[in-house]
Amino acid sequence: MSTTVTANSATAPTTATGSALAASSRFKVFAITFSIAGPVVYCLSVYFNLAVFTYFPAIGRFAWGVEAVQSGTGPNMLWYGWDVTTILVAGVLGLIAMMLPERVTNKIPLFLVWLVPILSIPYVVYALMFWWRLAMRE
Amino acid sequence: MTSPISTSNVFWTVWLFVHLILALGLLGALTHQAMAAAFPVRQPAGGIVTRFRAVSAPGYATAVCVLYVLVFLIGSFIYTSYRVNIRIPLEQGHYFKTGGFFDFKEHVSTLGLVLLPAYWYFWKNAQNPEYDNARKGVTLVLAVMVWFLFIVGHVLNNTRGFGA
């Protein structure tokens, strides 16, 4: 089987999407701001425990904000709340960025989109220290 | 205490399978795309590695986003059962590294999720050389994340998952 190589690389011209969203400069600003702010907001949500809600899976109960485990509730889950906080805050930041003049938004460095999540990893590992401490005691 | 998630093993096993199958699709699509972005094929060749890289990478973007969100949502749903039926026995069995890595997976999955809007935008504008480096970077980061998520999920499933 022969291999035809046309428009198959990232840098080669590609099929035009025709998508209004993909052509929108406002969506570009929203998407880039959301993706840069997202990891930062998520780490802050974890650090400051800013969960929109707490879920108790053993009894199927939701509670607004952060609610501690009580007798008979079983374990609590904050991750869903952190995620919703992150999406809401990063979304609002994206919307705010859309309102800024283009001369400002054009200065947002695009490499931050992939660099910020990499820089978030050490904090995430640190945030799980209780697990690593328990593991080291073994 | 009445648990709403103490349904049958079959129920959770089916969801775990759906999660796995969609994750495999995501892994394949993203790996193809990452290889095409990192090592673009300049001229025709017949080798399997070259053909692996010689895909129409931009065409994968929407599928990757849809698959990521689906895998994320189903994983989030299964997580409720994991928290009660798997994590507690893991802690009791002193599988702390396994539990820690699952929580690591949880964080990484969110970090990957928030990358999707920019990832999608960069690929839908693949004809614009201004985005070449950012597109390559975000695709590689996302691919590494998805491989990590997949491997941790697989190891955890071997520890106490399927049919547990």
Interface residues (C-beta under 8 A of the other chain):
Chain A: M1 S2 T3 T4 V5 A7 N8 S9 A10 T11 A12 P13 T14 T15 A16 T17 S19 L21 A22 F27 K28 F30 A31 I32 F34 S35 I36 G38 P39 Y42 V46 Y55 P57 A58 I59 G60 G72 G74 P75 M77 W79 Y80 W82 D83 T86 I87 A90 G94 L110 F111 V113 W114 L115 P117 I118 S120 I121 V124 V125 A127 L128 W131 W132 L134 A135 E138
Chain B: M1 T2 S3 P4 I5 A36 A37 P40 V41 R42 Q43 P44 A45 G46 T50 R51 R53 A54 V55 S56 A57 P58 G59 S76 Y79 T80 S81 R83 V84 R87 I88 H94 F96 K97 G99 G100 D103 F104 E106 H107 V108 T110 L111 G112 L113 V114 L115 L116 P117 A118 Y119 W120 Y121 F122 K124 N125 A126 Q127 P129 E130 Y131 D132 N133 A134 R135 K136 G137 V138 T139 L140 V141 M145
